[in-house]
Amino acid sequence: MTRLTAVITTLIALAMTSPALPQGGYRPGEMHVDDQPGYVPSPDEEQLPAQFQRQIVFYRSTEAPGTIIVDTPQRFLYLVQGNNRALRYGIGVGREGFQWQGLLNITRKQEWPDWTPPPEMIARQPYLPRFMAGGPGNPLGARALYLGHTVYRIHGTNAPGTIGSAVSSGCFRLVNADVIDLYDRIPVGTKVVVRQQPLL
């Protein structure tokens, strides 16, 4: 057997013994934060570290007041206020393989939304419920803002410890107090800019 044949044989053997990674980059059986539907966090758990607490910050933008800007790398959502100011919220973003960027509008708003995991999520995590009514233990939290005609949303969460992390399947999550605050400030039609690269 030549050296090249031996190398190819070894590579084939490794490929056959190493489990393939599903879309999203995790191995079968690995746990994720979405695995806790029905969990209701305590008020103490919903207290965020200082950098992720809702606050007015200096923020230069050419976008009109009322625009939402999602800064995926920094884990912040900005609601532009004008005069170089924005209201900043800490968020959880999509994990590796599920991040995206683009320009959309809020097409619908829902209080205490029901949760129906899409077929793609069920395929990755077959133990998830097929439907869950809205309420405190629902992974979508207290409010949902639907982005265009996509499956993506800005929503609350029953896993406040995930704020500041890359954990979701492409949606953006806020603690419930923050998503309620944002929900009350913006109308249907609001422009949403999602950035995957930091501003220079």
N, C-alpha and C positions, 0 to 999 in steps of 0.2 A: 504494500500500500504506500503510495507516494505521500509526501508531507502535506500537499494540498488536500488530498483525499482525507487524510487524518483530521485536518483542521475543519473541513466541511462536516465530517461525521460528528465531531465534537460540538459544533455549533447547532446541528440538528438535534442532538441529544439534549442540549441545554434548552432549546426552544420547546422541546416536548415536555420537559420537567418543570419549567417556570410558568406559573399561572399568568395568563394574559390579564392586563389591567382593563377593566371596563372603562367606558367614557367617563371622564371626571377624575381618573387617575387613582382610584382606591381599589383595594382588593376585596373580593367577596367576604362578607362577614364583618368588615370593618364598621365600627359604630360612628354615627354622625349625629349632630345636634337635632336633626329632624326626626330622630328616633324616639322622641319623647312626647308625642301627641297626648294631651290630657294632663300634662304637668302644669301646675299653677305656681308660679314663683312667688316668693314672699316679698313684701315691700323692701326689705333690706337687700334682697338680690337685685332689685330694680334700680338701686343706687349706682350710678356709673362713676368711673374714675373721672377726675376733674376735666381732663382734656376732651372727654366725650360727652360732657354735660352740655345741654342746650345753652347757647350764649350768642350775644351780638359780637361780631368780630370785624376788623378791618378787612375789606375784600374788594380788590379792583376787578371790575368786569365790564365788558361792553354790552352785556345782556340787560334787558329791560327789568326794572323792579317787578317782582312777582315771579320771575323765572326760577326754576329749580335747577341747580347744577350738582351733579353727583361726581365727586372726586374719588374714584375707586381706589387708587394707590394709597391715598391718605385716610380712607375710611370716614369721609365726611360728606354730608349733604348740606348744600347752601341754599337758602331762600334769599335771593337778591333783594335788598332793601333800597338801593340807590345811595348816592353820596358816599360811595366807597365803603358801604357797610353791607353785611349779610347776617342773617340768622343761621347759625351753624349747629347741626345735629350730628352726633356720632352714629354711625351705621355699621351693620354687617353687610358684606358684599359677597359676590359669587366666588366659590373656590376655584382653584386652577382648572382650566378647561371649561369653565362656565361664565367667565367674564366677557363682557361685550361693551361696545360703545356706540353712540348714535344720538339722534334727535327725535324725540317723540312728544306726544301730548297726553295729558291725563284725559282719558275718555270716559271714566266712570269712577264714582266714589261709593264705598260701601262701609257701613258700620257693622262691627262684629260679623265679618264675612264667614260663610261656610268654606270649608276646605275640601276640594276634590283633587287629590294628587293626579297629575297628568300621567298617561300611560308610560311615558319614558321614565318617570320617577318610580312608578310601580315596578317597572322592569329591573331597575337598579336596586330597589329596596322593597321586595315583595311582601314584607311583613307589615307595611304601612296600611292604615285603614283606607278603604276605598272612598269613604265620605266621612266628614266630621262636621257637625253643626257648629256654628259660631259660638264663642264663649271664651272665658278666661283661659282655658287650657288649650285653645286652638292655636296651632303654629302660626296662623296669620294674624293673631293678636286682635286688638281692638278696632283697627281700621285698615282698609286697603284702598290704594289709589292705583288704578289700572293703567298700564302704559301702552297706549296705542291699541292695536289689535293683536298684541303679542301675548304670551303666557306670563310675562313679567309684571311685577307689581312692586310698589313701595308699600310696606305693610308693617304692622306691629309684630311682636314675638312673645312667645312664652319661654324663651331662652335668653334672658337679658345678658348673661355672661358671654354671649357670642358677639356683642357689639364691639367693633374694632377688629374683627376677624374676617377672614375669607372663608365662608362656611356654607353658603347657600347654593341653590341650583340656578342662580342668575338673578334672583330678586334682591331687593334692598330692604333691610329690616331695621326698625327703630324700636326702642322700648315703647311700651304702650302710651305712657304720658306724652312722649314726644310725637308719636304718630297722630295722636288726638290733636295736639297743638297744631301740627302741620296741616292736618285735614281741615281744621276750622279756619285756616288762613287762606287756602287756595281753592279756586273754583275748577270745575270741569273745563278743559281746554288749556289749562296751564302748560306752558312749554317746559320740557324736561331735557336737559343736556347731560348725557352720560359720557364721562371722560375716563379713558383707561390709561392715559399718560399724564404725568404731572405737568403743571404749567411751569414754564421756564421763567 
